[in-house]
């Protein structure tokens, strides 16, 4: 049996302002109308012959992931991390889970890669599976097409059977000169971050090379809870060392082999990689619009990539630029500087600016809200609640709220009173009042919320009850 393990996390800071902490890279739509997570899930199902994948992700992304995959015929299983601790802890817990499923081969796949040649990918997976069943840990290498400095490289050694090579050494991201040498030599491949191995084999290797990490993982596993399709990892998981599987295991173990994949692959790590994954016009320009209003006009420009989510964007006389337009932030950069976008995110974090964490529209388990306008002492939101959904029973210490129903039917708890509001009706909630908003109808509920107060931060929420498990 082969069980795909999809690692879904990471902020994708080089893809800001589209990828953000609350809505990271796996949920971006690249190379089609489906998110990278959905494309990875469908790819996993295709190679596993229907075995439900396990998605290892942060607890905060569970409902977003569930909504993305809701229409899939087969539903995934989830392992929910209380906090991100890099790939080695995630794989350790997934292996402990997999051993209890019968010690299958595990196909570890990041959720944010783009592979379109599923047939050739499946061929490589079957080759890797045969090697894994014989006790090897298999890495998928990608034959380099250019001297890329953003990837790690694997130097391949002697042949190990028909399809694999021994791993001679791992090389960190090189400079352009060394990368060009690796491409010319022909015995180097990119490290794709995809692996195949038996669960018991990985645990044996970890016991030898990172025993402290494995012991801590076993303790966290003992205290974790399984509820239906979810494994809720215990808080102890957050104390595990944050280390990659490459450093913890792959660079130390003996039975590591690499299968050079012949399929197309991109880690979609930067905006120029996004552009490379899209069809271009005769001048090399690529355009990606996400809405009816997100349009572009390109005149006398070359090799320029434009993303417009909402506004019309016009470009004249540009060469090798990135223009990424979102409702609350715009990135303009030289394509050659795409690796440095993460520095923008670092500066936003240092100044505690919300734009590194959330978009103007924020997805929640019950629906979403959009900040329409804000200023000193006020904030205006549009709140959309799905049928049958409800916000938590909560209270704010520093702000009052006015709710006006635009469409749908609202069930409102306001202090000691419960009321049902129709379109064009409203209610006022003073600071300190317990309150809850629920969709009491069968259609989508839309509400305009006006907040007033000295402090309007999202952390001014005291939750008492919540159907999504966010209350203490």
C-alpha positions in Angstrom: 0.0 0.0 0.0 1.1 3.5 -0.8 -0.1 6.4 1.3 0.6 9.9 0.1 1.6 12.3 2.9 0.9 15.9 1.8 2.9 18.5 3.8 0.8 21.7 3.6 2.4 24.7 5.4 4.9 27.5 5.0 4.1 31.1 4.4 5.6 31.4 0.9 7.1 34.7 1.7 8.6 35.2 -1.7 5.1 35.1 -3.2 3.8 38.1 -1.1 1.4 39.9 -1.4 -0.8 37.0 -2.6 0.7 34.4 -0.2 0.3 35.5 3.4 0.5 33.8 6.8 -3.3 33.3 7.1 -3.7 32.3 3.4 -0.4 30.8 2.3 1.0 29.4 -0.9 -0.8 26.0 -1.1 -4.1 27.9 -1.5 -2.8 30.0 -4.5 -4.2 29.2 -7.9 -1.3 28.7 -10.3 -1.5 26.9 -13.7 -5.2 26.7 -13.7 -8.4 27.4 -11.8 -7.5 25.0 -8.9 -5.3 25.8 -6.0 -1.9 24.1 -5.6 -3.3 22.1 -2.7 -6.2 20.7 -4.8 -3.8 19.9 -7.7 -1.4 18.1 -5.3 -4.4 16.1 -3.8 -5.6 15.0 -7.2 -2.1 14.0 -8.1 -1.7 12.0 -4.9 -5.0 10.2 -5.5 -3.9 9.3 -9.1 -0.7 7.6 -8.0 -2.1 6.0 -4.8 -5.0 4.3 -6.7 -7.6 5.8 -4.4 -5.9 5.5 -1.0 -6.9 8.7 1.0 -3.9 10.9 1.5 -2.9 12.3 4.9 -2.6 16.1 4.9 -0.2 17.4 7.6 -1.0 21.0 8.2 -1.4 23.7 10.8 -4.6 23.5 12.9 -5.5 27.0 11.6 -5.6 25.8 8.0 -8.0 22.9 8.6 -11.2 24.5 7.6 -9.7 26.3 4.7 -8.2 23.0 3.5 -11.5 21.3 4.0 -13.4 23.9 2.0 -10.8 23.6 -0.8 -11.2 19.8 -1.0 -14.9 19.6 -0.3 -15.9 18.7 -3.8 -13.4 15.9 -4.1 -14.8 12.4 -4.5 -12.4 11.0 -1.9 -11.8 12.9 1.2 -8.4 13.3 2.9 -7.4 12.5 6.4 -5.7 15.3 8.4 -2.9 15.6 11.0 -3.2 19.0 12.6 -0.1 20.7 14.1 -0.5 23.2 16.9 2.5 25.0 15.4 4.8 24.5 12.5 8.1 22.7 13.4 9.6 22.0 9.9 9.6 18.8 8.0 11.4 16.3 10.3 8.9 16.5 13.1 6.0 16.4 10.7 7.4 13.3 8.9 8.1 11.6 12.3 4.5 12.0 13.5 3.2 10.9 10.1 5.4 7.8 10.2 4.2 6.9 13.7 0.6 7.2 12.4 1.4 5.2 9.3 3.0 2.3 11.2 -0.4 1.8 12.9 -2.0 1.7 9.4 0.0 -1.4 8.4 3.5 0.0 7.7 2.8 1.2 4.2 5.2 3.1 1.8 4.8 6.8 2.4 5.0 9.2 -0.5 5.9 12.6 1.0 4.8 15.5 -1.2 4.8 19.2 -0.5 1.4 20.8 -1.2 2.7 23.7 -3.1 4.5 22.2 -6.1 3.3 22.2 -9.7 3.5 19.0 -11.8 1.4 18.6 -14.9 2.8 15.4 -16.4 0.9 13.0 -14.1 1.7 9.9 -16.2 5.4 10.4 -16.0 5.2 11.4 -12.4 3.3 8.1 -11.7 6.1 6.2 -13.5 8.7 7.7 -11.1 6.5 7.0 -8.1 6.2 3.3 -9.0 10.0 3.1 -9.5 10.5 4.7 -6.1 7.9 2.4 -4.4 9.8 -0.7 -5.6 13.0 0.6 -4.1 11.3 1.7 -0.8 9.8 -1.8 -0.4 13.4 -3.1 -0.5 14.4 -0.8 2.4 15.7 2.3 0.6 14.7 5.9 1.3 14.1 7.4 -2.1 14.5 11.0 -3.0 13.0 12.4 -6.2 15.6 14.5 -8.1 14.7 16.9 -10.9 17.1 17.2 -13.9 18.1 20.9 -13.9 17.1 22.9 -17.0 19.1 26.0 -16.0 21.7 27.1 -13.4 19.0 27.8 -10.7 20.4 29.3 -7.5 17.1 28.9 -5.5 17.3 25.1 -5.2 19.4 22.6 -3.3 21.3 20.1 -5.5 22.0 16.4 -5.1 25.2 14.9 -6.6 24.4 11.5 -7.9 26.9 8.6 -7.5 26.9 5.1 -8.9 23.8 3.4 -10.3 21.6 1.5 -7.9 19.6 -0.7 -10.2 17.9 0.5 -13.4 16.3 3.7 -12.2 18.2 5.0 -9.2 21.6 6.4 -8.1 23.4 6.5 -4.8 23.5 9.9 -3.2 27.1 11.1 -3.1 26.3 14.4 -1.4 23.8 17.2 -0.8 24.7 20.7 -1.9 23.2 23.9 -0.5 21.8 26.5 -2.8 24.9 27.4 -4.9 25.9 30.7 -6.6 25.4 31.0 -10.4 28.9 29.9 -11.3 28.7 26.7 -9.3 25.1 26.0 -10.5 26.3 26.3 -14.1 29.0 23.8 -13.4 26.5 21.4 -11.9 24.3 21.6 -15.0 27.2 21.1 -17.3 28.5 18.0 -15.4 25.2 16.2 -15.8 25.4 14.2 -12.5 23.5 16.7 -10.4 19.8 17.0 -9.9 17.6 19.5 -8.0 16.4 18.3 -4.6 12.6 18.3 -5.1 11.7 17.8 -1.4 9.7 14.7 -2.3 10.5 11.3 -0.7 9.3 7.7 -0.7 10.0 5.2 2.1 8.4 2.6 4.4 7.2 4.1 7.6 9.2 1.5 9.8 12.4 2.2 7.8 12.1 6.0 8.5 11.6 5.4 12.2 14.6 3.1 12.3 16.8 5.7 10.7 15.5 8.4 13.0 16.2 6.2 16.0 19.8 6.1 14.9 20.4 9.6 13.7 18.0 11.8 15.6 16.9 9.8 18.7 16.0 12.8 20.8 13.6 14.1 18.2 12.0 10.7 17.7 11.6 10.2 21.5 9.9 13.5 21.8 7.7 12.7 18.8 6.6 9.4 20.4 5.6 11.3 23.5 3.6 13.8 21.5 2.0 10.9 19.6 0.9 9.2 22.8 -0.9 12.3 23.9 -2.5 13.1 20.5 -6.2 12.6 19.8 -7.9 10.9 16.8 -11.3 12.2 16.0 -12.9 10.9 12.8 -10.7 12.0 9.9 -8.5 14.2 12.1 -5.4 13.6 14.2 -5.1 16.5 16.7 -1.5 16.5 17.7 -0.8 17.2 21.3 0.7 20.6 22.5 3.9 18.7 23.2 4.5 18.7 19.4 5.3 22.4 19.6 8.4 21.5 21.8 10.0 19.3 19.1 13.2 20.6 17.5 12.4 22.6 14.3 14.6 20.9 11.8 14.3 19.8 8.2 14.3 16.1 7.2 17.4 16.8 5.1 19.5 17.9 8.0 18.0 15.4 10.5 18.1 12.3 8.4 18.9 12.5 4.7 22.4 13.8 4.9 23.4 11.2 7.6 21.7 7.9 6.6 23.3 5.2 4.4 20.4 3.7 2.5 19.4 6.9 0.6 19.0 6.8 -3.2 17.8 9.3 -5.7 15.5 8.7 -8.7 15.9 11.3 -11.4 12.4 12.3 -12.3 11.6 12.8 -16.0 8.4 14.8 -15.3 8.0 18.5 -15.4 8.3 20.2 -12.0 8.3 23.6 -10.4 8.3 24.5 -6.7 6.5 27.8 -7.6 8.9 29.4 -5.1 9.1 32.9 -6.6 7.0 35.1 -8.9 9.3 34.5 -11.9 8.5 30.7 -11.4 4.8 31.6 -11.4 5.4 33.4 -14.7 7.3 30.5 -16.2 4.3 28.2 -15.4 1.9 30.4 -17.5 1.4 30.8 -21.3 3.0 34.1 -22.6 2.3 36.4 -25.4 4.7 37.0 -28.3 6.7 39.4 -26.2 7.0 37.0 -23.2 4.5 38.8 -21.1 2.3 36.8 -18.7 -1.0 37.9 -17.2 -3.1 36.4 -14.5 -6.4 38.0 -13.5 -8.6 36.5 -10.7 -11.9 38.4 -11.2 -14.1 40.0 -13.8 -12.7 43.4 -12.9 -9.1 42.2 -12.7 -7.9 43.1 -16.2 -4.7 44.2 -17.8 -3.6 46.3 -20.8 0.0 45.7 -21.9 1.6 48.0 -24.5 5.2 47.9 -25.7 6.4 45.7 -22.8 8.5 42.5 -22.7 8.9 39.6 -20.2 6.7 41.3 -17.7 4.4 39.4 -15.3 1.2 41.0 -14.1 -1.3 39.7 -11.5 -4.4 41.8 -10.9 -7.1 40.6 -8.5 -9.5 43.5 -8.7 -8.3 46.6 -10.5 -7.5 47.2 -14.1 -3.7 47.4 -14.5 -2.1 49.1 -17.5 1.6 48.6 -18.3 3.5 50.6 -20.9 7.2 50.3 -22.0 8.2 47.8 -19.3 10.9 45.1 -19.4 11.4 42.2 -17.0 9.1 43.5 -14.3 6.7 41.9 -11.8 3.5 43.7 -11.0 1.4 42.0 -8.3 -1.8 43.9 -7.5 -4.1 42.9 -4.6 -6.8 45.0 -2.9 -4.5 46.2 -0.1 -1.0 45.9 -1.4 1.0 46.2 -4.7 4.4 44.7 -5.4 6.5 46.1 -8.2 9.9 44.4 -8.7 12.6 43.5 -11.2 12.2 39.9 -12.1 15.8 39.2 -11.2 15.0 40.3 -7.7 12.2 37.9 -7.1 14.1 36.0 -4.4 14.3 39.2 -2.4 10.5 39.7 -1.9 10.8 37.9 1.4 12.7 41.0 2.7 9.4 43.0 2.3 7.7 40.4 4.5 10.5 40.7 7.1 10.1 44.4 7.2 6.3 44.2 7.6 6.8 41.7 10.4 9.3 44.0 12.1 6.8 46.9 12.0 3.9 44.7 13.1 2.0 45.5 9.9 -1.0 43.2 9.3 -0.3 42.9 5.5 2.2 40.1 6.2 -0.5 38.0 7.9 -3.9 38.7 6.4 -5.6 39.9 3.2 -8.3 42.5 3.3 -10.7 39.6 2.9 -10.1 37.0 5.6 -11.4 33.5 5.4 -13.0 32.0 8.5 -14.6 28.6 9.2 -18.0 30.2 9.1 -17.4 32.3 5.9 -15.3 35.4 5.5 -15.1 39.1 6.3 -13.7 42.0 4.2 -12.4 45.2 5.7 -14.0 47.9 3.6 -12.6 51.0 5.3 -10.9 51.9 8.6 -9.6 54.9 10.4 -9.0 56.3 13.9 -11.8 54.9 16.1 -13.7 53.0 13.4 -13.6 50.0 11.1 -16.2 48.9 8.5 -16.5 45.2 7.5 -18.6 43.1 5.2 -19.3 39.8 6.9 -20.5 36.8 4.8 -21.8 33.7 6.7 -22.4 30.4 5.1 -25.8 28.7 5.4 -26.0 26.8 8.7 -22.8 28.5 10.0 -22.4 30.7 13.1 -19.7 32.9 14.6 -18.5 32.1 18.1 -20.4 33.4 21.2 -18.0 36.2 22.1 -17.5 39.6 23.7 -15.3 42.6 23.0 -13.8 44.8 25.8 -12.9 47.8 23.7 -15.4 48.2 20.9 -19.1 48.4 20.2 -20.6 47.0 16.9 -23.5 48.0 14.7 -24.8 45.2 12.4 -27.0 45.9 9.3 -28.3 42.9 7.4 -27.9 43.4 3.6 -29.2 40.0 2.5 -30.2 36.7 4.0 -31.6 36.0 7.5 -29.5 36.6 10.7 -30.0 34.9 14.0 -28.5 37.3 16.6 -27.7 36.8 20.3 -27.2 40.2 21.9 -26.7 40.1 25.7 -29.9 38.4 27.2 -31.9 38.8 24.0 -32.2 36.7 20.8 -33.7 38.2 17.6 -34.0 37.3 13.9 -33.2 40.1 11.5 -34.1 40.4 7.8 -32.6 42.5 5.1 -32.5 46.3 6.0 -32.8 45.6 9.7 -30.1 46.2 12.3 -28.9 45.9 15.9 -26.4 47.6 18.2 -24.0 45.6 20.4 -22.4 47.6 23.2 -18.9 46.8 24.4 -18.9 44.1 27.0 -22.1 42.3 25.7 -21.9 38.6 24.9 -23.1 38.2 21.3 -23.3 35.8 18.4 -24.2 36.1 14.7 -25.6 33.0 12.9 -27.1 32.4 9.5 -30.7 31.5 10.2 -31.7 31.0 6.6 -30.9 28.8 3.6 -29.1 31.5 1.5 -25.8 33.2 2.2 -26.0 35.9 4.9 -24.4 39.3 4.2 -24.0 41.8 7.0 -22.3 45.2 7.2 -20.5 45.7 10.5 -19.4 49.1 11.9 -17.0 49.0 14.8 -16.4 52.0 17.0 -13.9 52.1 19.9 -10.4 53.1 21.0 -8.9 49.7 20.0 -10.2 47.6 17.0 -7.7 44.8 16.8 -8.8 41.2 16.0 -7.3 40.0 19.3 -10.0 41.9 21.2 -12.2 38.8 21.2 -13.1 36.8 24.3 -14.8 33.5 23.1 -17.2 31.6 25.3 -18.6 28.9 22.9 -17.5 28.0 19.4 -18.6 25.1 17.1 -15.2 25.2 15.4 -13.2 24.5 18.6 -11.6 28.0 18.9 -13.0 28.7 22.4 -10.9 27.7 25.5 
